Amino acid sequence: MNKPIYILGTGLSHDGSSCLMRNGEIVVGVEKERLTRKKHDGFNDNLTLAYCLETEGITWKDIDLLVENNTKNRFELEDQRRRLGRDIPDFVPKINIPHHLAHAYSAVGTSPFLDTTVVVIDGRGDSLDNCFDASPQAIPSDVRDLPIDSRDEWFEKVSFYSFRNGRMETIFKDFSRLIAPNINRTQFPLAPPSMEHSLGEFYGGVSRYVFNKDFQMGKLMGLAPYGRPDVFANEGFVFQGGRAFINYDSLPRVPIELDGKFYEMPDCFQAYADLAYWAQKELEKALLSVFKTAHDLAPSRNVAYAGGVALNAVGNRRLLQESSFENFYFQPAAGDNGLALGCCYYGWLEVLKKSSVKHSGASAFGRRYNTEQCSKALASLGPKFSVTEPEDIIIATARMLADGKTVGWFQGPSEFGPRALGHRSILADPRRAEMQDFINARVKLREEFRPFAPSITEAGSRSYFKENFESPYMILVMDVIPEWRDRLPAVVHKDGTARVQTVSARLNPPYYRLLKEFERITGIPILLNTSFNRRGMPIVETPEEAVKFFAESALHALVIDKYQIIKNE
């Protein structure tokens, strides 16, 4: 028999991850934070690479190629120190590719399109001197004419590609210089953390102002519906030649006293919400402008979208409704955790010149833990817990949910990406208004304004939501039909929308069957679904982590493999 072709892909950034490809298909993938239990962990990849090899049961001698995104420039010295000591044998062929190119291949490799425009938008990519995909004709003239010795000060912010016949062509790449280190933060407290004109860092700068921490963009999106539309009339961006630039002269002159004081000054909640509303609307305007440029330069019916900004589910809906592209694919691991996926696909399609292998649509690439491993983890529970093996675990779980119980749901391999999609989830009845406050306050330990997502069967979504979108990765917002808003209070946000996951029997049979069984009992094929973690904690990976979380939390029940565990009152 022919030896399988194995490619390892790995991303050396924050939100680090590694993936293993066998004969053109992803067979293992894991984010570093799931293993170290440290949110947004990255850079050194020894743990994630070892996880991939061990899960597949192979060694380094089986690896044909390792492809990485390893940004190298003089501004990343601390990160480079963290990358030292990697356990990669010298005999393994290894290549490094630019940041946005890795994002782009993550999108085309997993998308359903054979030909497509590709858009990448994030906070910061690779420096110009490292972007071998930045041909002179693809970059603006002001960037093209930069002195050689300053090219390591300019970084990717937006890239367009065209993918045809299995090959990628760079159409356009825009860059921004690092923001001046002496910028007056008192004058511009909303300024991006490091990039001068990045869409991702514009939004990141506002979220840092509000929450005093990096990677709070999802919270800002959840806070925005509480804001008022008429507070700020400032234009966040200037648009020139199809490019977007932050309009510093028009940024709201917000008080420096509120910078990062969201938790200390709850009386100012409305002020923060108004700012979040403004930032969200300005980002959406900029996205529509950028996508218009993308369609003008690379017209196509299809577009595949990746980069951290593609996680903005509200902006995604605007794009789907208002841009000139007809068919969208939003890469579910759109942030830097998805770089490893793109590295694998680059190795397969570009280095080895292989034909595309159609992706199944699955996003659960983690390790499967068998019944014996789950049973062993349950042995740590004491007499305060009852462990049973129901005749039908799906029916038993649906009954508990219909009775008002919150359930930790641990089934199959873990999802790859930031969303729990029915493998590592906390589930509840969406009809019960008290569930939102209970899970936020006593299970997730997070802000009360944070919304929860509904999971719904594919066929059922059109009966409850105005839009008829497929949204298998929980990356799109939809309007809840008015007559259902009061009947699904636990999953409807302040503005009458919900970030929806549509579930198919093909991709997740157990979870789909649970939704159908819940529908048989209650009449609705919908469950509240949130990730199996609490604020500041990565999603659980192992049975032991799930059991520990359950024992220490206010969850009513845990369903793991074939076992049902409840707390004895």
QUITACOR-V486283 format. One record per residue. SS is DSSP state (~ for helix, > for strand, _ for the rest). PHI is phi as a letter, one per 30 degrees, with the letter a starting at -180 (none if undefined). D_CENTER is the distance of its C-alpha to the mean C-alpha in whole Angstrom. Layout:
# QUITACOR-V486283
<<SS	PHI	D_CENTER> <SS	PHI	D_CENTER>>
This chain:
# QUITACOR-V486283
<<_	none	38> <_	d	36> <_	d	34> <_	d	30> <_	c	28> <>	c	26> <>	b	23> <>	c	21> <>	c	18> <>	b	17> <>	c	15> <_	c	17> <_	b	15> <_	d	13> <_	h	10> <_	d	12> <>	a	13> <>	b	15> <>	b	16> <>	c	19> <>	c	21> <>	b	24> <_	h	26> <_	i	23> <>	b	21> <>	d	18> <>	c	19> <>	b	18> <>	a	14> <>	a	13> <>	c	11> <~	d	14> <~	d	13> <~	d	14> <~	c	17> <~	d	18> <_	i	17> <_	b	16> <_	e	13> <_	i	11> <_	d	14> <_	a	15> <_	i	18> <_	d	20> <_	c	19> <~	e	22> <~	d	21> <~	d	18> <~	d	21> <~	d	23> <~	e	21> <~	d	20> <~	d	24> <~	d	25> <~	d	23> <~	d	25> <_	i	28> <_	b	29> <_	b	30> <~	d	29> <~	d	32> <~	d	30> <>	d	28> <>	d	29> <>	a	26> <>	c	24> <>	c	21> <>	b	19> <>	c	18> <_	b	20> <_	d	20> <_	b	24> <_	a	26> <_	d	28> <_	c	26> <_	c	24> <~	d	27> <~	d	25> <~	d	22> <~	d	25> <~	d	27> <~	d	24> <~	d	24> <_	d	27> <_	i	28> <_	d	26> <_	c	28> <_	c	28> <_	d	31> <_	d	33> <_	d	34> <_	d	30> <_	d	30> <>	b	27> <>	b	25> <>	c	23> <_	b	21> <_	d	20> <~	e	16> <~	d	16> <~	d	18> <~	d	15> <~	e	12> <~	d	15> <~	d	16> <~	d	13> <~	d	13> <~	d	16> <~	d	17> <~	c	14> <_	d	16> <_	d	19> <_	c	20> <_	d	23> <_	b	24> <>	a	21> <>	d	20> <>	b	17> <>	c	16> <>	b	14> <>	b	13> <_	b	12> <_	d	14> <_	a	16> <_	c	16> <_	d	20> <>	d	23> <~	e	25> <~	d	28> <~	c	25> <_	c	24> <_	d	26> <_	d	25> <_	c	26> <_	d	29> <~	e	32> <~	d	32> <~	c	28> <>	c	28> <_	e	30> <~	d	33> <~	d	33> <~	d	30> <~	d	32> <_	c	35> <_	d	34> <_	d	36> <~	e	35> <~	d	35> <~	c	32> <~	d	30> <~	d	28> <~	c	27> <>	c	25> <>	b	22> <>	e	19> <>	b	18> <>	b	18> <>	b	19> <>	c	20> <>	b	21> <>	b	23> <>	c	23> <>	b	26> <_	h	28> <_	i	25> <>	b	25> <>	c	23> <>	b	25> <>	d	24> <>	c	25> <>	a	24> <>	b	23> <>	c	23> <>	b	23> <>	b	23> <>	d	26> <>	d	25> <_	d	26> <_	e	29> <_	d	29> <_	c	32> <_	e	31> <_	d	32> <_	d	29> <_	d	32> <_	d	32> <_	b	29> <_	d	27> <_	c	24> <_	d	24> <_	e	20> <_	d	20> <_	b	21> <>	c	21> <_	d	24> <_	b	22> <_	c	19> <~	d	17> <~	d	14> <~	d	16> <~	e	18> <~	d	15> <~	d	15> <~	d	19> <~	d	19> <~	d	17> <~	d	18> <~	e	22> <~	d	21> <~	c	19> <_	h	21> <_	a	18> <_	d	15> <_	i	11> <_	c	12> <~	d	11> <~	d	10> <~	d	13> <~	d	15> <~	d	13> <~	d	15> <~	d	18> <~	e	19> <_	d	21> <_	d	23> <_	d	24> <_	c	27> <_	d	27> <_	c	31> <_	d	30> <_	c	29> <_	c	30> <_	d	29> <_	d	28> <_	d	25> <>	b	25> <>	c	28> <>	c	27> <>	b	30> <_	h	30> <_	i	27> <>	c	25> <>	c	23> <>	b	25> <>	d	24> <_	c	28> <~	e	28> <~	d	32> <~	c	30> <_	d	28> <_	e	29> <_	d	31> <_	d	29> <_	d	31> <~	d	30> <~	d	32> <~	c	28> <_	d	26> <_	i	24> <_	c	26> <_	e	24> <_	d	25> <_	c	28> <_	b	29> <~	d	28> <~	d	31> <~	c	29> <~	e	26> <~	d	27> <~	d	27> <~	d	24> <~	d	23> <~	d	25> <~	d	23> <~	d	20> <~	e	21> <~	d	23> <~	d	20> <~	d	17> <~	d	20> <~	d	21> <~	d	18> <~	d	18> <~	e	21> <~	d	20> <~	d	18> <~	d	20> <~	d	23> <~	d	21> <~	d	20> <~	d	24> <~	d	24> <~	d	22> <~	d	24> <~	d	27> <~	d	27> <_	b	25> <_	d	26> <_	a	25> <_	d	24> <>	c	21> <>	b	18> <>	c	15> <>	b	12> <>	b	10> <_	j	9> <~	e	7> <~	d	9> <~	d	8> <~	d	5> <_	d	9> <~	d	10> <~	d	14> <~	d	14> <~	d	13> <~	d	16> <~	e	18> <~	d	17> <~	d	18> <~	d	21> <~	c	23> <_	d	22> <_	d	24> <_	d	22> <_	c	23> <>	b	20> <>	c	16> <>	b	14> <>	c	10> <_	d	8> <_	d	6> <_	c	5> <_	d	5> <_	d	5> <~	d	9> <~	d	8> <~	d	8> <~	e	12> <~	d	13> <~	e	13> <~	d	14> <~	d	17> <~	d	18> <~	d	19> <~	d	20> <~	d	23> <~	d	24> <~	d	24> <~	c	25> <~	d	27> <_	d	28> <_	h	29> <_	d	28> <_	d	27> <_	d	24> <_	c	23> <_	e	22> <_	d	18> <_	d	19> <_	j	15> <_	d	15> <_	b	11> <_	c	13> <_	c	15> <_	d	16> <_	d	19> <_	d	22> <_	c	24> <_	d	27> <~	e	29> <~	d	31> <~	d	29> <~	d	27> <~	d	31> <~	d	32> <~	d	29> <~	d	31> <_	d	34> <_	d	33> <_	d	33> <_	c	36> <_	d	39> <_	d	37> <>	b	34> <>	c	35> <>	c	34> <>	b	35> <_	b	34> <_	d	35> <_	e	36> <_	b	33> <~	d	30> <~	d	28> <~	d	31> <~	d	31> <~	d	28> <~	e	28> <~	d	31> <~	d	30> <~	d	27> <~	d	30> <_	d	32> <_	j	29> <_	d	28> <_	c	24> <>	b	23> <>	d	21> <>	c	20> <>	b	20> <_	b	20> <_	i	20> <_	d	17> <_	d	14> <_	d	11> <_	c	9> <_	k	5> <_	d	4> <_	c	6> <_	d	10> <_	c	12> <_	j	15> <_	c	16> <>	b	15> <>	b	15> <>	c	18> <>	c	20> <>	a	22> <_	d	25> <_	d	23> <_	d	27> <_	c	28> <_	e	27> <~	d	28> <~	d	24> <~	d	22> <~	d	24> <~	d	25> <~	d	21> <~	d	20> <~	d	24> <~	c	25> <~	c	22> <~	d	19> <_	h	21> <_	b	19> <_	d	20> <_	d	22> <_	d	20> <_	d	17> <_	d	16> <_	c	16> <>	c	14> <>	c	17> <>	c	17> <>	b	20> <>	d	22> <~	e	21> <~	d	25> <~	d	25> <~	d	22> <~	d	25> <~	d	27> <_	b	25> <>	b	23> <_	d	24> <_	d	22> <_	c	22> <_	c	19> <_	d	17> <_	b	14> <_	d	13> <_	c	9> <_	h	9> <_	b	8> <>	b	12> <>	c	14> <>	b	18> <>	d	21> <>	d	23> <_	e	26> <~	e	29> <~	d	31> <~	c	28> <~	d	26> <_	d	29> <_	c	29> <_	b	25> <_	d	25> <_	d	22> <_	b	20> <_	c	21> <_	d	20> <_	e	22> <_	c	22> <_	i	23> <>	c	19> <>	a	17> <>	d	13> <>	c	14> <>	c	14> <>	c	16> <>	c	18> <_	c	20> <_	d	23> <_	d	22> <_	d	19> <_	b	19> <~	e	23> <~	d	23> <~	d	21> <~	d	22> <~	d	25> <~	d	25> <~	d	24> <~	d	27> <~	d	29> <~	d	28> <~	d	29> <~	d	32> <~	d	33> <~	c	31> <_	j	31> <_	b	28> <_	c	25> <>	b	22> <>	b	21> <>	d	19> <>	b	16> <>	b	14> <>	d	12> <_	d	15> <_	a	15> <_	b	17> <_	e	16> <_	i	15> <_	c	15> <_	d	13> <_	e	13> <_	d	16> <_	c	17> <_	c	20> <~	e	23> <~	d	25> <~	d	22> <~	d	21> <~	d	25> <~	d	25> <~	d	23> <~	d	24> <~	d	28> <~	c	27> <_	c	25> <_	c	27> <_	e	25> <_	d	28> <>	a	27> <>	b	25> <>	c	25> <>	b	25> <_	h	26> <_	c	29> <>	c	30> <>	c	30> <>	b	30> <>	b	31> <>	c	33> <_	d	37> <_	d	38>>
